[in-house]
Every structure is written in C-alpha cells, then in structure tokens.
Amino acid sequence: MSVSGVAEPHQSTVAAILRAAGNALITTAEAELVIARIRDHATPPTRS
C-alpha cells in the first residue's frame, strides 16, 4: 500500500493508517478499505 493517489492534505492520515496496520492495530484489509474511502472522498466529483 502507498499514499499514491491521495491528496497532499490526507497523506499524513494515510501514513498513520499504514503504521496502525504495520503495528497490527488494524488488519491490512481494514487499512485498504479506509484508504480507498479517503481516495474516493478526495477525488472531486465529475460534472456531466
């Protein structure tokens, strides 16, 4: 997992999530889910 695709303001949050997964505080699957949500949230909506 990496912080690629994550906006600059959210990178420290993703780094903390990765540390939590590395310390077995959360599972890798949980970390991936939360990071995916951050990426989705940080993506501006497309206009039709």
N, C-alpha and C positions, 0 to 999 in steps of 0.2 A: 504494500500500500504506500501511496505517496500523496503529497499535497498538490500534485499537478491537477489543474482544472479547478482549483479552489482560489477564490478571490483573496487578495492580499490581507484584508482585514480579518479573514477567517482562518488564516494559516496557523496562527498560534493555537486556536481551538482544536484544529485537526491534529497538530503536534501533540497536544495534551491527550487527545483520544488515543493516538498511537502509543504514547507512553503508558496509558492505562492498560491497553491491550498487551503491551510488552511486559507489564508487571502482573499480568493475569488478574487484573481487577474486573475486566470485561473480556468477553470472548472476541476472537478475530471477526466472527460473523456479526456480532453486535457493533463492533467498531466500523466495519464496512457499511453497515446499514446507516449508522449515524452520519458517516462521512458522505455517503450518497445523498442523504437528505440535505446536508449542508451545501453540496454541489448544486442540487436542484433548486434550493432556496436562493442561492447566489446568482443563478442564471436569470437574466432579465427576460420577461415574457416576450414572445414574438408577436408582432402586430399582423393582423390579417388585412 
